[in-house]
């Protein structure tokens, strides 16, 4: 499989549901909307895709469905992380067999391994595929951070581990990673609101939640930043910033699914328990932020 750039705007896709089942027709419609909007890649079955409450069969079928709908037009990066190393390896092998262009692998959550345990976990996953692996550091959800030293060790051992989704809320982490690895590491923002600050110090894109809906706008902002036009990118960032924050007023992906359903891009805002419907007081804030983003 020819390696394609895993930079720019990559959407962390929601998984639409109808009557408690995955709505595959809605999913295909959303993929088409993304590609027509200029997205650079797609991530099914990440956190935004509610992977923790998908069965293994659903997880695997969603990956296959997104690959089929994308038809090779953009890279598809399957979420294959787990707090079980065995399960992460199994999901990675499946995604490889299904034809995924790469894998997004979150740090093990709840177990809280030390840095050596993290290293061994990612080694096992890396040895299950020769396709790109994007490490995913999100200490707020996992309770641990993927240390720069672990990234250095993985990068030295595996040529296909050279990307990281950084969602620790700290711009300094981009500097730390770039100081240690330079061009040998590609950093992608894991927070929409920090995309532009991250790119100002060396990140090369975002794995975005907001771009499920405002794909053209986020893609334009990222393209401007990649072209070093930070003046115009900042103007767009300011317009989008209220939405970037509003889509996290309730746990992700509750708010973005509400907006997608109102835009008729998916048939229902349904999420799976323990997630529940949007807090009513947050709806006017969400709608105002969207109106600002699209003015």
C-alpha angles and dihedrals in degrees: 000000000000113000114241125195113273096203138100121045114351116177121222095217124221118230107234118218133198122183090352093302131104108269100221095178090056089047092054090047090052092050090053091049090052095050093047088050092059102255117169098213147348133233114198123187098020123129090288088053090057093241093167091066099039117099116238089254092052091046092054094043093051090054091050092046094052092047090051093048094046091053093198094300094120132011117271114212112193121213104236103160126128139161086241113075091206091053093046089052091048093049091047092052091050093049090049091052091047091056103256114168092220146342133247108212119189123207112265109273130214095008091073098203119193120252093272090053089050091051093051091046093055092043090058091050093045090054091055094066142018092212124102117289120202110203112219118211114187109150093177090068101028102038091229137074125222099242121229088240091059091050090051092050093048093047091051092052103037125043092198094058102080105117133078132186103214114204103157094110093239122118089194089070090067089055091047093051094044092046090053100040109012113188090356090080128056112204121203121190115242093194120068093209092054098046096100096043089048092050091049088065099039114292115135104210147321141270094220138200096186092055089071082083110012095042096144093050096047091044091052093050092050093046090052091051092048087053089052092245094135093157093065092035090055092053090054091044091056090053093048098039097089089054092046088058097037095058087066098048086103124026113293127288096021098086097041091049090054090054093045091051092048088051088050092236089124127024099232140018089220119147129184124254136293080043114072140185124305118281102257094228090059096059098080090047090051094048093047091051091050091050089052091049092053101040 
